[in-house]
Structure formats: C-alpha cells, structure tokens
C-alpha cells in the first residue's frame, strides 16, 4: 500500500473551513488538521497497524500556525513537518515548524517515547538548536 501526501478541503459551516494535509514518513502518517487556515491538531497514524496512536492538539499554542500549504508541498521549500532524531536516542522525533524569518526558524520538537508509543512536547528549537541540558 502506498500512502501519498495529499491536501483535501471541506466546508464544515458558513464560518469554518476545515481541511487536512497528510505527510507520510517511514513509519508514520501524520495528518495535519486545519480550521480556518490555522493548524488545529496533528493525528499520528502507525503505518504498520494503520491505527491512530495519538492526536496532539495545537489549538492552545500561542504561535500562529498559518502556512501556505502550496509552498510546503514544493520539495525545494521549507518543510513545516519533519521527523529526525533530536536527542540521539535512535528514535525519530517530530519537528513542527512554528515560525520562520530571514534569520530565525523555530520548531516545536515532540520527542518519541518507545515505552508509551507516543510523542510528547520536548522543547522549542531555534535555528535547529539541540535541547539544552538543565542541572
């Protein structure tokens, strides 16, 4: 089964426009849920079992997650969602782009926990910075 990234829009009411974008990774399919052009949540689906393992709400976040989805479907553009190992533990973590500018790029990093098979907010990365150790 081949899962492709796609974009779909549906009108929920006169005041809300909902759509989703699915981003496929090696082991996971992440469904970005949007309301009125802003991210609402991320639903993470395990590709092997085809089950939802987690939904992460983004509505309480103070950052404005508004993206030109056409730009982010372009392979040469800045990716708003990536998976990479942020803490060198052998597990890929979820990197969600929250803001960008000419000199500063910020990501919310959600660390993967193999014991719970879920992702939890770990830290905010500025310009790709690793997590800072606290004493």
PEZIQUI-V246054 format. One record per helix or strand of 3 or more residues. SS is the DSSP state (alpha for helix, beta for strand). FROM is the first residue (numbers start at 1). LEN is the number of residues. If there is no record, write none. Layout:
# PEZIQUI-V246054
ss=SS from=FROM len=LEN
ss=SS from=FROM len=LEN
This chain:
# PEZIQUI-V246054
ss=beta from=6 len=6
ss=beta from=17 len=8
ss=beta from=28 len=8
ss=beta from=38 len=9
ss=beta from=51 len=7
ss=alpha from=69 len=4
ss=beta from=81 len=4
ss=beta from=93 len=8
ss=beta from=105 len=9
ss=beta from=118 len=9
